Amino acid sequence: MIDTDVLDTGLGDADDDDFDQTVEIDDSQLPDHRYMDRELSWLAFNQRVLELAEDPALPVLERANFLAIFASNLDEFFMVRVAGLKRRIMTGLAVPTNVGRAPQDVLADISESAHALQLRHARVWLDLVQPALSGSGIEVVTWAELSDDERASLYEYFQAQVFPVLMPLAVDPAHPFPYISGLSLNLAIRIRNAKTGRQEFARLKVPPMLPRFVELPGSVAAGRARYLPLEQLIAHHLGDLFPGMEILEHHTFRLTRNEDVVIEEDETENLIQALEAELLRRRFGPPIRLEVTEEMDDVTLDLLIDELEVTAQEVYRLPGPLDLRGLFDLAKIDRPELHYPAHVPVTATAFQPAEQNGRADLFAAIRKGDVLVHHPYESFTTSVVAFLEQAARDPHVLAIKQTLYRTSGDSPIVQALIDAAERGKQVLALVEVKARFDEAANIVWARKLEKAGVHVVYGLVGLKTHCKLLHVIREEDGMLRSYSHIGTGNYNPKTSRLYEDFGLFTADEQVGRDLTRLFNELSGYAIEKKFKRLLVAPLHLRKGLLRLIDKERRNALEGKPAHIRIKVNSMVDEQIIDALYRASQAGVRVDVWVRGICSLKLGLEGVSDNITVRSILGRYLEHSRIFAFHNDGDPQVYIGSADMMHRNLDRRVEALVRVVAPAQVKELVDFFDLALSDGTSSWRLDASGDWVRHAVDADGKPLVDLQERTMTNVQRRRRGRAVR
């Protein structure tokens, strides 16, 4: 029998918590304008991504990849954040932003910054990266640069592979203006009927299933890889699509729609059905951005503006080509010398088999002591995947419980859960079907798990389950023992090779009891009130961090050493920021290491004097969340899934676990020391709110690359064990 439930539970009692000691708050000494605008801070983050693409010291295919990342990031920003602001304005719920400004004003600022960034992005491709690629033997050419033989070869390709899938849509009294799907690349075509002289309009979608850049036949064999953008190939063969018509104008354009999903969970009985319906509606969200090539004529542009009902502010005129997400494909070209040097993840020392060709017993390794793994420097496959696969086939394992927020399409994680269920084990999978832009994929995997007999829970009403938890119950000598994994990143083997994350394996019984209670809350109706080694949102996590921050403040006031270090993706929550301001005022050293958004403001005299803010971007996405407190010489360090944002602390189930093994505490503290050193390359937030990159020293010598150095340190640690 398959158990599939949509649950509503309280996740604990706010009146009973180890971290509920009241922290007295006095904001009278804090200035009113003490936060940075979160939306503009996000745009500043994407600018840092763009600065990597501009860096001539980076391998050129990696620079192309950063251009694609910038484009993809900005698409999501418009589809979610800009769409959200527009929705608030249109519905009349124009609640002020986090800095007290009206959404209309913020939208105007976003438009100004985004226009400048998109133009800069286009110019980086045309003026810097494309020429650098060409100098390395990879050319992206225009139709005018092709020889007659190349054009003839491409025409054969067009007829065989492209023409059959094209669908020109005319606009006339019998054919209304067609629906334009979000993020699709299109050709706007104006034609004249040779017989009647009448002008017509047609829209042609560039097929997304075809290669974005078409490789010219024989170019690689000739020693230079040459590519033509697909839309140019189509544009120069429009006569085949409109025989007997005169082609007057043709221009590419691209539309972005509101694609955020909004579900009234408390008004629906079936979350999956409601979500599937909303995913269908997502395709028809209102337009929020229109990108056009800079040479588009006014007649065509005016027609698009009128038909799509966009404002002049939402039009982005750009030098082509549009949609540089296509550079993801080019960035995969097999030219090792044009990529970062290869990094091969190593197996964590504790999980290395005793014999060279043997298989490690991960349960035995975890029983010896907590194991902290650092991805992608240490392998996800030989740690998390191996642990779950061993649990699935181990006859002594009775139950497996796991949260799944995002996972890959061919996930060995999902397969291991299926294998465990088919072997008769109790298996619970909490699949968060509301994970943005992964909703459809998660529904597919949830149903596959159900069919295999896995108990599937679809999350909690009003909350997203974002915590990364894996709990295994094993029978040993007639007793039940818990084995747990708490991570900072998703159970996704593919992104684990690109995202920097930590995970803690432990057989600690207290952690096991904490996870047993937490999974009971996630899958049932038990109201558990206390966790010992976990801080859990939405009720307890913020309170626990505020208490730890305030303890450092009080230690500083008493003349004791005090230091707070926080690594997160985003720092937005006002209560946390204010607590850090108060700690700074008391003399606490506060170091914030943030990848993306940061609303914390420096340059506030007497308030943020003791705070530094750094950001590090590179070949890996810095994704782990770490919270370290000096605690009068007895460091308290937590890792987990929570960013310092309202959604994480109030509307998600998140979990932090305390790291207690002295060697692992030292490893995390040393990681902070390296990252925050003046000798390490980073961006530093200054008093004016600008992010300034520090990548070279006074002599022009490159500063330490955190990720390269970390890989070296991990490999050295492995070699040291082999020598012993």
Protein Blocks (a to p, Z undefined) as FASTA:
>chain_A
ZZddddddeeiafkbcfklcccdddfklpcfblcccfklmmmmmmmmmmmmmmmmkbcfk
lmmmmmmmmmmmmmmmmmmmmmmmmmmmmnopacccfkopafklmmmmmmmmmmmmmmmm
mmmmmmmmmmmmmmnopacddfklpcfklmmmmmmmmmmmmmmmpccddddfklccdddd
ehiacdddddddfklopacdddddddfkbcfbdcdehklmnopacdddfklmmmmmmmmm
mghiacfbdcdddddddfbdcddfklcfblklmmmmmmmmmmmgccfbdcddfklcfklm
mmmmmmnopafklpccddddehjllmmmmmmpccfklmccdddddddfklpcfbfklccd
fklmmmnoccddddfkbcfklmmmmmmmmmmmmmkbmbdcdddfbdcfklcklmmmmmmm
mnopacdddddfkbghilmmmmmmmmmmmmnopacdebjehiacfbdcddddddeehiac
ddddddfbdcdfklmmmpccdddddfbfklmmmmmmmmmmmmmmbdcfbdfkbccdfklm
mmmmmmmmmmmmmmmmnopacddddddfbdfblklmmmmmmmmmnopacddddfklcfbd
ghiehklmmpccdddddfbdcfbdcdddfkloiacddddjbdcdfklmmmcccdddddfb
fklmmmmmmmmmmmmpmkbgcddddfkopacddfbdfkopacddfklmmmmmmmmmmmmm
mmZZ
